[in-house]
Amino acid sequence: MLFVPMSPDFSDTAARALFRWFQTPAGQSLLDDERAAVDVCLRGLFAPLAVQISGAGSLLIHSKSAHRLWIVANESLGDRQTPTLVARPSELPLASDSVDVVVLHHTLDVTRHPHSVLREAIRVLRPGGTILVVGFDPLGALRWSKAPLGRRIWPGLGLSLKRLSDWLGLLACPPQRSQRLGYPEVAPWLRSRQWPGNSSYLLVARKQRVIPPRALRQRLRGKLMQLNGHRSAGATARTR
């Protein structure tokens, strides 16, 4: 396991509390639901290198990626099934455009600057790569339950799907689809109706292939020259 000093923008206390909550029966049920949804996504992705950032359990156990890495907030939050790195989520020790799949597992729920963490995750993602974001729904069932998770640790629990989608769009990583997870067991029929009273969600987005400004100018210049050539040929034909 490798270590990088933690950043003050990441709440180690919140990460530990989240980890402990996921050890409870309710937390395990939600984690199983989230892991199953992520597994379905990973099966259909070509990902030589997959990275999970934070979370209360590895979601890459069943990944077919040749290389897997789990970046956690604290050494005690990792496991022995997935290679683990303790590092700052807002300053990842990874090269830009080097990762095929990035999984953010409640990472944005335990940081004081979620936008910075999201931007950093997209930085290391290669163009055409996929990011999977699992987060708490701020209007979900967990917020209104008697569980201490949301009320004591995160008063402003979670980012809404709309807000997260807007951020991803601005970062040239438009959302592809979303899925609601963690429905109350007392009302399983709500799952089929995608009722917004769930506990969390999974949002899948893909990083766009951005054309460098110089290459874009050259491409536009070539098209203009081609267009002018067609016009000159047409004018010559008409004079004959």
Sine and cosine of phi, psi and omega as CSV:
sin_phi,cos_phi,sin_psi,cos_psi,sin_omega,cos_omega
0.00,0.00,0.75,-0.66,0.01,-1.00
-0.98,-0.19,0.43,-0.90,-0.09,-1.00
-0.80,-0.61,0.63,-0.78,0.15,-0.99
-0.72,-0.70,0.72,-0.70,-0.05,-1.00
-0.81,0.58,0.62,-0.78,-0.03,-1.00
-0.96,0.29,0.45,-0.89,0.01,-1.00
-0.99,-0.13,0.59,-0.81,0.00,-1.00
-0.92,0.39,-0.21,0.98,-0.01,-1.00
-0.98,0.20,-0.15,0.99,-0.01,-1.00
-0.95,-0.32,0.79,-0.62,-0.05,-1.00
-1.00,0.07,0.97,-0.23,0.03,-1.00
-0.91,0.42,-0.58,0.81,0.03,-1.00
-0.88,0.47,-0.70,0.71,0.01,-1.00
-0.91,0.42,-0.64,0.77,0.00,-1.00
-0.90,0.44,-0.66,0.75,0.02,-1.00
-0.92,0.40,-0.66,0.75,0.02,-1.00
-0.89,0.45,-0.65,0.76,0.04,-1.00
-0.89,0.45,-0.68,0.73,0.01,-1.00
-0.87,0.48,-0.70,0.72,0.00,-1.00
-0.91,0.42,-0.64,0.77,-0.01,-1.00
-0.90,0.43,-0.58,0.81,0.00,-1.00
-0.95,0.32,-0.12,0.99,0.10,-1.00
-1.00,0.06,-0.20,0.98,0.02,-1.00
-0.98,0.21,0.29,-0.96,0.03,-1.00
-0.83,0.56,-0.68,0.74,0.01,-1.00
-0.91,0.42,-0.66,0.75,0.01,-1.00
-0.91,0.41,-0.66,0.75,0.02,-1.00
-0.90,0.44,-0.62,0.79,0.03,-1.00
-0.89,0.45,-0.70,0.71,0.01,-1.00
-0.92,0.39,-0.66,0.75,0.01,-1.00
-0.88,0.47,-0.65,0.76,0.05,-1.00
-0.88,0.47,-0.65,0.76,0.02,-1.00
-0.90,0.43,-0.69,0.73,-0.02,-1.00
-0.93,0.37,-0.68,0.74,-0.01,-1.00
-0.90,0.44,-0.64,0.77,0.01,-1.00
-0.90,0.44,-0.66,0.76,0.00,-1.00
-0.92,0.38,-0.65,0.76,0.02,-1.00
-0.92,0.38,-0.62,0.79,0.03,-1.00
-0.85,0.53,-0.67,0.74,0.01,-1.00
-0.87,0.49,-0.67,0.74,0.01,-1.00
-0.92,0.39,-0.68,0.73,-0.06,-1.00
-0.92,0.40,-0.50,0.86,-0.01,-1.00
-0.89,0.46,-0.53,0.85,-0.05,-1.00
-1.00,-0.09,0.21,0.98,-0.06,-1.00
-0.90,-0.44,0.68,-0.73,0.14,-0.99
-1.00,0.07,0.93,-0.36,-0.14,-0.99
-0.62,-0.78,1.00,0.09,0.07,-1.00
-0.85,0.53,-0.54,0.84,0.05,-1.00
-0.77,-0.64,0.88,-0.47,0.03,-1.00
-0.87,-0.49,0.71,-0.71,-0.04,-1.00
-0.80,-0.61,0.77,-0.64,0.14,-0.99
-0.96,-0.28,0.72,-0.70,0.00,-1.00
-0.94,-0.35,0.90,-0.44,0.04,-1.00
0.89,0.45,-0.21,-0.98,-0.02,-1.00
0.90,-0.43,0.17,-0.99,-0.06,-1.00
-0.97,-0.22,0.12,0.99,0.01,-1.00
-0.02,-1.00,0.54,-0.84,-0.02,-1.00
-0.93,0.37,0.75,-0.66,0.07,-1.00
-0.98,-0.22,0.09,1.00,-0.07,-1.00
-0.97,-0.25,0.18,0.98,-0.08,-1.00
-0.85,0.53,-0.66,0.75,-0.05,-1.00
-0.99,-0.14,0.20,0.98,0.02,-1.00
-0.95,0.32,0.62,-0.78,0.02,-1.00
-1.00,-0.03,0.18,0.98,-0.01,-1.00
-0.89,0.45,0.63,-0.78,0.03,-1.00
-0.91,0.42,-0.54,0.84,0.00,-1.00
-0.76,-0.65,0.77,-0.64,0.01,-1.00
-0.80,-0.60,0.61,-0.80,0.01,-1.00
-0.61,-0.80,0.73,-0.69,0.02,-1.00
-0.90,-0.43,0.90,-0.44,0.02,-1.00
-0.99,-0.14,0.88,-0.48,-0.08,-1.00
-0.88,-0.48,0.27,-0.96,-0.03,-1.00
-0.99,0.14,-0.41,0.91,-0.06,-1.00
-0.51,-0.86,0.54,-0.84,-0.05,-1.00
-0.83,0.56,-0.60,0.80,-0.06,-1.00
-0.94,0.33,-0.19,0.98,-0.04,-1.00
-1.00,-0.01,-0.13,0.99,-0.03,-1.00
-1.00,0.04,-0.08,-1.00,0.09,-1.00
-0.59,-0.81,0.00,-1.00,-0.05,-1.00
-0.99,-0.13,0.03,1.00,-0.03,-1.00
-1.00,0.03,-0.37,0.93,-0.02,-1.00
-0.75,-0.66,0.75,-0.66,0.06,-1.00
-0.80,0.60,0.74,-0.67,-0.16,-0.99
-0.86,-0.52,0.61,-0.79,0.06,-1.00
-0.76,-0.65,0.79,-0.61,0.08,-1.00
-1.00,-0.03,0.90,-0.43,-0.11,-0.99
-0.43,-0.90,0.18,-0.98,0.03,-1.00
-0.98,0.19,0.80,-0.60,0.01,-1.00
-0.93,0.36,-0.33,0.94,0.01,-1.00
-1.00,-0.09,-0.06,1.00,0.03,-1.00
-0.59,-0.80,0.95,0.30,-0.08,-1.00
-0.95,0.30,0.71,-0.70,0.02,-1.00
-0.99,0.15,0.78,0.62,-0.03,-1.00
-0.77,-0.64,0.53,-0.85,0.00,-1.00
-0.94,0.33,0.46,-0.89,0.05,-1.00
-0.91,0.41,0.56,-0.83,0.06,-1.00
0.83,0.56,0.66,0.75,-0.09,-1.00
-0.88,-0.47,-0.17,0.99,-0.11,-0.99
-0.92,-0.39,0.66,-0.75,-0.03,-1.00
-1.00,0.10,-0.63,0.78,0.00,-1.00
-0.68,-0.73,0.75,-0.66,0.09,-1.00
-0.88,-0.48,0.77,-0.64,0.05,-1.00
-0.91,-0.42,0.88,-0.48,0.09,-1.00
-0.98,-0.20,0.95,-0.31,-0.06,-1.00
-0.97,-0.24,1.00,-0.07,-0.02,-1.00
0.86,0.51,0.32,0.95,0.01,-1.00
-0.90,0.43,-0.64,0.77,-0.03,-1.00
-0.96,0.30,-0.23,0.97,0.01,-1.00
-0.99,0.10,-0.26,0.97,-0.08,-1.00
-0.85,-0.52,0.38,0.92,0.05,-1.00
-0.84,-0.55,0.53,-0.85,0.01,-1.00
-0.98,0.18,-0.29,0.96,-0.02,-1.00
-0.75,-0.67,0.95,0.30,-0.06,-1.00
-0.87,0.50,-0.53,0.85,-0.02,-1.00
-0.91,0.41,-0.64,0.77,0.02,-1.00
-0.91,0.41,-0.65,0.76,0.01,-1.00
-0.92,0.40,-0.66,0.75,0.02,-1.00
-0.91,0.42,-0.67,0.74,0.02,-1.00
-0.89,0.46,-0.62,0.79,0.01,-1.00
-0.93,0.37,-0.63,0.77,0.03,-1.00
-0.89,0.46,-0.63,0.78,0.01,-1.00
-0.95,0.30,-0.49,0.87,0.04,-1.00
-0.87,0.50,-0.68,0.73,-0.05,-1.00
-0.99,0.16,-0.21,0.98,-0.01,-1.00
-0.98,0.20,0.73,-0.68,0.01,-1.00
-0.95,0.31,0.44,-0.90,0.09,-1.00
-0.85,0.52,0.77,-0.64,-0.08,-1.00
1.00,0.00,-0.11,0.99,0.03,-1.00
-0.97,0.24,0.19,-0.98,-0.10,-0.99
-0.89,-0.47,0.66,-0.75,0.10,-0.99
-0.88,-0.47,0.73,-0.68,0.03,-1.00
-0.91,-0.42,0.86,-0.51,-0.03,-1.00
-0.92,-0.38,0.87,-0.49,0.09,-1.00
-0.95,-0.32,0.83,-0.56,-0.04,-1.00
-0.54,-0.84,0.26,-0.96,0.05,-1.00
-0.98,0.21,0.65,-0.76,0.10,-1.00
-0.99,0.17,0.86,-0.52,-0.04,-1.00
-0.88,0.48,-0.34,0.94,0.03,-1.00
-0.95,-0.32,0.26,0.97,-0.07,-1.00
-0.97,0.23,0.06,-1.00,-0.06,-1.00
-0.90,0.44,-0.51,0.86,-0.05,-1.00
-0.90,0.44,-0.58,0.82,-0.03,-1.00
-0.90,0.43,-0.56,0.83,-0.08,-1.00
-0.99,-0.13,0.03,1.00,0.02,-1.00
-0.99,0.14,0.07,-1.00,0.02,-1.00
-1.00,0.08,-0.01,1.00,0.02,-1.00
-0.90,0.43,0.64,-0.77,-0.05,-1.00
-0.97,0.24,-0.09,1.00,-0.11,-0.99
-0.83,0.55,-0.83,0.56,-0.09,-1.00
-0.98,0.20,-0.58,0.81,-0.14,-0.99
-0.99,0.16,-0.54,0.84,-0.07,-1.00
-1.00,-0.09,-0.57,0.82,-0.09,-1.00
-1.00,-0.09,-0.73,0.69,-0.05,-1.00
-0.82,-0.57,1.00,0.00,0.03,-1.00
-0.86,0.51,-0.57,0.82,0.04,-1.00
-0.97,-0.24,0.85,0.53,-0.17,-0.99
-0.84,0.55,0.86,-0.50,0.20,-0.98
0.97,0.23,0.27,-0.96,0.10,-0.99
-0.94,-0.33,0.65,-0.76,0.03,-1.00
-0.94,0.35,0.42,-0.91,0.04,-1.00
-0.86,0.50,-0.61,0.79,-0.01,-1.00
-0.91,0.42,-0.71,0.70,-0.02,-1.00
-0.90,0.43,-0.69,0.72,0.02,-1.00
-0.90,0.44,-0.65,0.76,0.03,-1.00
-0.89,0.46,-0.64,0.77,0.04,-1.00
-0.89,0.45,-0.69,0.72,0.02,-1.00
-0.88,0.48,-0.72,0.70,-0.01,-1.00
-0.89,0.46,-0.64,0.77,0.03,-1.00
-0.88,0.47,-0.65,0.76,0.02,-1.00
-0.93,0.36,-0.42,0.91,0.00,-1.00
-1.00,-0.07,0.34,0.94,0.04,-1.00
0.85,0.53,0.62,0.78,0.02,-1.00
-0.67,-0.75,0.94,0.35,-0.12,-0.99
-0.90,0.43,0.64,-0.77,0.03,-1.00
-0.89,0.45,0.58,-0.81,0.05,-1.00
-0.98,-0.19,-0.68,0.73,0.02,-1.00
-0.26,-0.97,0.23,-0.97,0.04,-1.00
-0.63,-0.78,0.34,-0.94,-0.04,-1.00
-0.55,-0.84,0.71,-0.70,0.03,-1.00
-1.00,-0.01,0.61,-0.79,-0.11,-0.99
-0.73,-0.69,0.28,-0.96,0.13,-0.99
0.95,0.31,0.77,0.64,0.00,-1.00
-0.98,0.21,0.54,-0.84,0.03,-1.00
-0.85,0.53,0.68,-0.73,-0.03,-1.00
-0.91,0.42,-0.38,0.92,-0.03,-1.00
-0.96,0.29,-0.25,0.97,-0.02,-1.00
-0.65,-0.76,0.91,0.40,-0.05,-1.00
-0.89,0.45,-0.37,0.93,-0.02,-1.00
-0.92,0.38,-0.29,0.96,0.01,-1.00
-0.92,0.39,-0.45,0.89,-0.02,-1.00
-0.86,0.50,-0.71,0.71,-0.04,-1.00
-0.93,0.38,-0.37,0.93,-0.01,-1.00
-0.99,-0.12,0.02,1.00,0.00,-1.00
0.78,0.62,0.71,0.71,0.04,-1.00
-0.91,0.42,0.66,-0.75,-0.05,-1.00
-0.97,0.23,0.22,0.97,0.01,-1.00
-1.00,-0.05,0.41,0.91,-0.02,-1.00
-0.99,0.17,-0.04,-1.00,0.00,-1.00
-1.00,-0.07,-0.62,0.78,-0.07,-1.00
-0.55,-0.83,-0.04,-1.00,0.00,-1.00
-0.55,-0.84,0.30,-0.96,0.12,-0.99
-0.84,-0.54,0.81,-0.59,0.03,-1.00
-0.87,-0.50,0.77,-0.64,-0.02,-1.00
-0.93,-0.36,0.78,-0.63,0.00,-1.00
-0.68,-0.73,0.36,-0.93,-0.01,-1.00
-0.79,-0.61,0.72,-0.70,-0.02,-1.00
-0.97,0.25,0.77,-0.64,-0.02,-1.00
-0.97,0.25,0.45,-0.89,0.08,-1.00
-1.00,0.05,0.97,-0.24,-0.06,-1.00
-1.00,0.06,0.78,-0.62,0.02,-1.00
-0.99,0.13,0.80,-0.60,0.03,-1.00
-0.84,0.54,0.55,-0.84,-0.03,-1.00
-0.81,0.58,-0.66,0.75,-0.03,-1.00
-0.91,0.42,-0.70,0.71,0.02,-1.00
-0.90,0.43,-0.59,0.81,0.02,-1.00
-0.91,0.42,-0.67,0.74,0.02,-1.00
-0.89,0.45,-0.66,0.75,0.01,-1.00
-0.90,0.43,-0.63,0.78,0.01,-1.00
-0.91,0.41,-0.68,0.74,0.02,-1.00
-0.91,0.41,-0.62,0.79,0.01,-1.00
-0.90,0.44,-0.65,0.76,0.02,-1.00
-0.90,0.43,-0.64,0.76,0.01,-1.00
-0.92,0.39,-0.62,0.79,0.02,-1.00
-0.91,0.41,-0.67,0.74,0.02,-1.00
-0.90,0.44,-0.63,0.78,0.02,-1.00
-0.91,0.41,-0.65,0.76,0.02,-1.00
-0.91,0.41,-0.68,0.74,0.02,-1.00
-0.91,0.42,-0.56,0.83,0.04,-1.00
-0.90,0.43,-0.66,0.75,0.04,-1.00
-0.90,0.43,-0.64,0.77,0.01,-1.00
-0.91,0.42,-0.66,0.75,0.00,-1.00
-0.91,0.42,-0.65,0.76,0.02,-1.00
-0.90,0.44,-0.61,0.79,0.00,-1.00
-0.93,0.36,-0.63,0.77,0.02,-1.00
-0.91,0.41,-0.64,0.77,0.03,-1.00
-0.90,0.44,-0.65,0.76,0.00,-1.00
-0.90,0.43,-0.61,0.79,-0.04,-1.00
-0.95,0.32,-0.56,0.83,-0.02,-1.00
-0.94,0.35,-0.42,0.91,0.05,-1.00
-0.97,0.26,0.00,0.00,0.00,0.00
